[in-house]
């Protein structure tokens, strides 16, 4: 009996102690100097982690313009994602650094999708046909560097993002190859 296995994942993984120190050079390779960098974190723990990492200071020293969005709740809502998408446009973000667990990374992926392709986060979720069509992206998203701080969701290497609609009390996935992190 013969087995065949094929695997493709377009995400680069850098792992190890102090690997976060490579973030400025990765941004330089992806977007160049003087880029507007959107940093996504959760409300407390990952925000403090970003401060301990001196991420903003390190980016400023390398000539980047960092901005912080730290209002992401667990199970990010479509409202939060839409606000983040609007913020990304306001700061003319060139690249996103998402530091956190699956919720933070999912929010960054969905916000980038909405910021570059329009509509709202809920437009892109998988849903039954009787609930209307799924909006399809047509443009590349703002690139994302994902820095996972938990294990389990795999959001840092997948083309999925889970979105919560608090009005409908539903959680649904967005699934598109456009949202793979870099």
C-alpha positions as CSV (number, residue, x, y, z in Angstrom):
1,X,0.0,0.0,0.0
2,X,1.3,3.4,-0.8
3,X,0.4,6.7,0.8
4,X,0.6,10.2,-0.6
5,X,0.7,13.3,1.5
6,X,0.8,16.9,0.3
7,X,0.8,20.0,2.5
8,X,0.9,23.6,1.6
9,X,0.9,26.5,4.0
10,X,2.1,29.9,2.8
11,X,2.9,31.2,6.3
12,X,6.5,31.8,7.4
13,X,7.1,30.6,11.0
14,X,9.9,32.1,13.1
15,X,10.1,30.3,16.5
16,X,12.4,30.7,19.5
17,X,13.6,32.9,22.2
18,X,13.7,36.6,21.3
19,X,12.1,35.9,17.9
20,X,9.9,38.9,18.4
21,X,13.0,41.0,18.0
22,X,12.9,40.2,14.3
23,X,9.6,42.0,13.8
24,X,11.2,45.4,12.7
25,X,13.4,43.7,10.1
26,X,10.4,41.6,8.8
27,X,8.3,44.8,8.4
28,X,11.2,46.4,6.6
29,X,11.4,43.4,4.1
30,X,7.6,43.4,3.6
31,X,6.8,47.1,3.5
32,X,10.0,49.3,3.8
33,X,10.9,52.2,6.0
34,X,8.5,54.7,7.4
35,X,5.6,52.3,7.2
36,X,2.5,52.8,9.3
37,X,2.3,49.8,11.6
38,X,-0.9,48.8,13.3
39,X,-0.4,46.8,16.5
40,X,-3.4,44.7,17.6
41,X,-3.6,43.4,21.2
42,X,-6.2,42.4,23.7
43,X,-7.4,44.8,26.4
44,X,-5.0,43.8,29.2
45,X,-2.4,41.0,29.2
46,X,-1.2,41.2,25.6
47,X,-1.2,45.0,25.8
48,X,1.2,44.7,28.8
49,X,3.2,42.2,26.9
50,X,3.7,44.6,24.0
51,X,4.9,47.2,26.5
52,X,7.4,44.8,28.0
53,X,8.6,43.8,24.5
54,X,9.2,47.5,23.9
55,X,7.7,46.9,20.5
56,X,6.5,50.4,19.8
57,X,9.9,51.9,20.9
58,X,11.8,49.3,18.7
59,X,9.6,50.2,15.7
60,X,10.1,53.9,16.2
61,X,13.9,53.5,16.5
62,X,13.8,51.7,13.1
63,X,11.8,54.6,11.5
64,X,8.4,53.0,11.6
65,X,5.2,54.7,12.8
66,X,3.4,52.4,15.3
67,X,-0.2,52.7,16.3
68,X,-2.0,50.6,19.0
69,X,-5.4,49.1,18.8
70,X,-6.1,47.3,22.1
71,X,-9.9,47.0,22.3
72,X,-10.3,43.4,21.2
73,X,-12.5,41.3,23.4
74,X,-12.5,37.5,23.5
75,X,-14.6,36.2,20.6
76,X,-14.3,39.4,18.7
77,X,-17.6,41.0,17.6
78,X,-18.3,42.2,14.1
79,X,-18.8,45.7,15.7
80,X,-15.2,45.6,17.1
81,X,-13.8,44.3,13.8
82,X,-15.6,47.0,11.8
83,X,-14.3,49.7,14.2
84,X,-10.8,48.3,13.8
85,X,-11.2,48.3,10.0
86,X,-12.1,51.9,10.0
87,X,-9.2,52.7,12.3
88,X,-6.8,50.9,9.9
89,X,-8.0,53.2,7.1
90,X,-7.7,56.3,9.3
91,X,-4.0,55.6,10.1
92,X,-3.3,54.4,6.6
93,X,-1.9,51.2,7.9
94,X,0.7,49.5,5.7
95,X,1.1,46.4,7.9
96,X,-0.4,44.8,11.0
97,X,1.4,43.2,13.9
98,X,-1.1,41.1,15.9
99,X,0.1,40.0,19.4
100,X,-2.2,37.7,21.2
101,X,-4.3,34.6,21.1
102,X,-6.8,33.5,18.5
103,X,-9.2,36.3,19.2
104,X,-6.7,39.0,18.6
105,X,-5.3,37.4,15.5
106,X,-8.8,36.6,14.1
107,X,-9.8,40.2,14.7
108,X,-6.7,41.5,12.9
109,X,-7.3,39.2,9.9
110,X,-11.0,40.2,9.6
111,X,-10.3,43.9,10.1
112,X,-7.7,43.9,7.4
113,X,-10.1,42.1,5.0
114,X,-12.8,44.7,5.7
115,X,-10.5,47.7,5.5
116,X,-9.2,46.7,2.0
117,X,-12.4,45.1,0.5
118,X,-15.2,47.1,2.1
119,X,-18.5,46.1,3.7
120,X,-18.7,44.8,7.2
121,X,-17.2,41.7,8.9
122,X,-20.5,39.8,8.9
123,X,-20.7,40.2,5.1
124,X,-17.8,37.7,4.7
125,X,-18.9,35.0,7.1
126,X,-20.0,31.5,6.0
127,X,-23.8,31.3,6.3
128,X,-26.7,29.3,4.9
129,X,-27.8,30.3,1.4
130,X,-31.2,31.6,2.7
131,X,-29.3,34.2,4.7
132,X,-27.9,35.8,1.6
133,X,-24.6,35.7,-0.4
134,X,-21.1,35.7,1.1
135,X,-19.1,38.7,0.1
136,X,-16.0,37.6,-1.8
137,X,-12.8,39.6,-1.4
138,X,-11.2,40.9,-4.6
139,X,-8.1,42.7,-3.2
140,X,-5.1,41.6,-1.1
141,X,-5.4,42.5,2.6
142,X,-3.0,44.6,4.6
143,X,-0.2,42.1,5.5
144,X,-0.3,40.6,9.0
145,X,2.6,39.4,11.1
146,X,1.0,37.2,13.8
147,X,2.7,36.8,17.2
148,X,0.7,34.0,19.0
149,X,0.8,34.1,22.8
150,X,-1.3,31.0,23.3
151,X,-1.5,27.5,21.8
152,X,-4.6,25.9,20.4
153,X,-6.4,28.0,17.8
154,X,-3.8,27.9,15.1
155,X,-5.1,31.3,13.8
156,X,-1.5,32.3,13.1
157,X,-1.3,29.8,10.2
158,X,-4.8,29.5,8.9
159,X,-7.1,31.2,6.3
160,X,-9.9,31.4,8.9
161,X,-11.2,34.1,11.3
162,X,-14.1,33.6,13.7
163,X,-16.5,36.5,14.1
164,X,-19.2,36.9,16.7
165,X,-22.5,38.7,15.9
166,X,-23.8,39.8,19.3
167,X,-27.2,40.9,18.0
168,X,-27.9,37.5,16.5
169,X,-25.9,35.6,19.2
170,X,-24.0,33.7,16.5
171,X,-20.3,32.9,15.8
172,X,-19.4,32.1,12.3
173,X,-16.1,31.7,10.3
174,X,-14.6,33.8,7.5
175,X,-12.7,31.5,5.2
176,X,-10.5,32.9,2.4
177,X,-6.9,32.4,1.4
178,X,-6.6,36.2,1.4
179,X,-6.3,36.3,5.2
180,X,-3.3,34.1,5.8
181,X,-0.8,35.9,8.0
182,X,2.7,36.4,6.5
